[in-house]
Amino acid sequence: MKIAKLMIASFVVLLPMMAQSEKEKTQDANWPVRMFQVKYADVGRLANLFRAFGATVQPDSDLRALSVRAPKEVLAAIEESLQRLDVPQPAAKNIEIDAYLLTASQQGLTGSIPPDLDPVVKQLKTIFNYNNFRLLGTLALRGRDGSGGSTNGVLPAISADSTSMHPSVYMFNMRSATVVSDSKERSVRIDELDLRLNFTLKDGNSNALIHTSIDIREGQKVVVGKANIDNADNALILVLTAKVIE
């Protein structure tokens, strides 16, 4: 008897809930439906966002459209939001990293150096005890803002007076390069730059490694690393410059 009374009581409680659910379904069915065309934004992400308005949203990625069932005021709010959200994304910036590889030694005179590197060489002479500088070669890394890049190849023999004619082999890469802007200037943040150079000297094979992370102001030439070549009197120096291409 108690069980029967409990079942009746539960049913009585459920009746208003079921009636309310049917009422809501009827209201939903009476809502107007609008089709929104999407030009640039992700259709699926917009659908998830607009469902938070309480609307019924059906996305179609192939047609790039949204079918929305909602009250008129909600449809108006969605239309306004879509005008602000469905806009073309700014084009990704390209970054160009140019690297200059200099060899430095205490003996001899400075070799052929491009004029735009003269200020760098003068600065190096005041910092290090080197008299002879020679441009071994230039390297270039190019990529999108926020992405990495890598390149490899060969360069001339690392020592101008070396009896070996074997070229130097390099691997040059970075994990990422990112444009950093403030109110005054723009810089490029380079994360985990890695230069590896394998070369041959009279005593056999050797290598040099420069690994660093650094911020470079756009257009500035910066000495970012130094590695010994065969002894403390000879070194490989890496100079970088960065440029943002719109």
C-alpha positions, 0 to 999 in steps of 0.5 A: 500500500505504501509503495502504491502511494509512493508511486502515485506521489512520484507521478504527481511530481513528474506531471508538472515537470513533463508539462513544463518540458512539453511547453518548452518544446512548443516554445522552441518549435515556435521560435523563428529560424534564420540562416547565417552565412559565415565567410572567415570564422570557424563554423563549428566554433561559432556554433558552440559559442552561439548555443550559449545564447540558448539557441538551437544551432546547426552548423554546415561546414561545407556550405559555411552556414549556420541554421539558428532557431531562437527568439527574435532578440537572441537572433539579433544578438547573434547577428551582431556578434557574427558581424564582429567575429566573422572577419578576416584574420590578419595575415601572418608576418614573415620573419627573415633571419640573416646570419654572418659567420666570421672567423677571428684570429690574433695574427694577420690583417682583417680580410674582406668584410662587407661595409655594413659589418665594419661597425661590428668588426670595430666593436669586436676588436674592442671586446676580444683580442683579435686582429684578423677577421674574415667573412666565412659565409652568410646564412638565411632562415625564413619563416612565419611569425611564431614558427621555426626554420632550418637550413644546411649546406656547405661553406668554404674551408674555415681557415684561409691558410689551411692546406685542406680543401675540404669545405665546412658543413653547417646545420642552422636551425631555430625552434621559433621566431616571434615578432615582439612589439611595443610602443617604441620599436619592434623586435624578433625573439629567437628561441633555441637558435642552434648553429653546428659547423663541421670542418677539417683542419690540418690536425683532423676533423673538428666542429664548432657549436653556438646555441642561444636564445635572444631578442634582436631589435629589427634591423640591428646587427647583433653578435650572438655567439662565439666558438673556438675553432682549434684553440683559444687564438682562433674563433668562429663568431656569429652575427645576426640581423632580423627583419619582419616582412609584412 
